[in-house]
């Protein structure tokens, strides 16, 4: 028998310029029993003097249910832990 898995639906994506605000959003999703994915990225921005800089931002994706890791994700985590 094959299990049918439906991907959770993304409700909203928030972008934060600091980790503290991203963590606050994570805590809110936990209280509401929602799913969440968190990652950071760098984006190019223009400084006040006109030079380009890279700014770090945190991305919080909120889902209607917790995302389920694929077998491939689990295997890559096992590989990383073997390196220790």
C-alpha positions in Angstrom: 0.0 0.0 0.0 1.4 3.4 -1.0 1.1 6.3 1.3 -0.2 9.5 -0.3 1.4 12.6 1.1 0.2 16.1 0.3 2.7 18.9 0.7 1.7 21.5 3.3 0.3 24.7 1.9 2.4 27.8 2.4 0.4 30.5 4.2 2.9 33.4 4.2 6.6 34.2 3.9 8.2 36.8 6.1 11.6 38.5 5.6 13.6 39.7 8.7 16.8 41.7 8.8 17.8 40.2 12.2 17.7 36.8 13.8 15.8 38.0 17.0 12.7 38.9 15.0 12.9 35.6 13.0 13.0 33.6 16.3 10.0 35.6 17.6 8.1 34.5 14.4 9.2 30.9 15.0 7.9 31.0 18.5 4.5 32.4 17.3 4.2 29.5 14.7 4.9 27.0 17.5 2.1 28.4 19.7 -0.3 28.2 16.7 0.8 24.6 15.8 1.8 25.7 12.3 4.7 24.4 10.2 7.7 26.6 9.5 10.9 26.6 7.4 13.7 29.0 8.2 16.8 29.9 6.2 19.0 32.9 5.7 20.4 34.5 2.6 22.4 37.5 1.5 20.9 40.1 -0.8 22.7 43.0 -2.6 21.8 46.5 -1.2 23.0 49.9 -2.0 24.8 51.7 0.8 24.3 55.4 1.6 27.5 56.3 -0.3 26.3 54.4 -3.4 28.4 51.3 -3.0 26.9 47.8 -3.1 27.0 45.7 0.0 25.6 42.3 0.9 23.0 42.2 3.6 21.9 39.1 5.5 18.2 38.5 5.8 16.2 35.7 7.5 13.3 34.0 5.6 10.5 32.4 7.6 8.0 30.4 5.6 4.8 29.5 7.5 2.8 26.5 6.5 -0.6 25.1 7.5 1.1 21.9 8.7 4.7 20.9 9.6 6.8 20.2 6.5 7.9 16.5 6.3 11.5 15.9 5.4 12.2 13.7 2.4 14.3 10.6 2.6 17.0 12.5 0.7 17.1 15.2 3.4 17.4 12.6 6.1 20.3 10.9 4.3 22.2 14.2 3.9 21.8 14.9 7.7 23.2 11.4 8.4 26.2 12.0 6.2 26.9 15.3 7.9 26.8 13.7 11.4 29.2 11.0 10.3 31.8 13.7 9.6 32.1 14.5 13.3 
